Amino acid sequence: MPHYDYHCSANSQVIEVKHKMSEKITTWGELCESSGTDPGDTPVDSPVEKLISGGNIVSSSNMGSGTPPRCPSGGCGSGMCGLG
C-alpha cells in the first residue's frame, strides 16, 4: 500500500499514513484514526490536505537494463537500501 503525507492547517502538523489509493482522508479525526495518532486539542473535523510527494517510478524501459535505479538521495552509502 502507498504512503501519503497529510497536512493539517489547524495545527501545522504533517502525518504520514499508509492506505489504499481509493481511500480518502479529509479530516483531522480520520487522519488520526488511520495513523493511530491522538488528536489532542485539534478539532476532529478540521480539514486536512494530502501533500504531493515525489515517488520512484520504475518503467518498463529501465527494467532489465542491468542498472538498478538510484536512490533519490543519491545513494545511502551503506548499501542497506539495495540501490547504489
Number of C-alpha atoms within 10 A of each C-alpha: 8 9 12 16 16 21 18 19 13 12 13 9 11 15 18 15 17 13 15 10 10 6 8 11 18 16 17 27 20 18 25 17 12 14 14 10 12 11 14 9 7 13 13 15 11 15 18 23 15 16 13 9 8 7 9 9 8 10 7 8 7 12 11 8 9 7 10 13 16 13 13 11 6 9 15 14 10 9 9 9 10 13 16 15
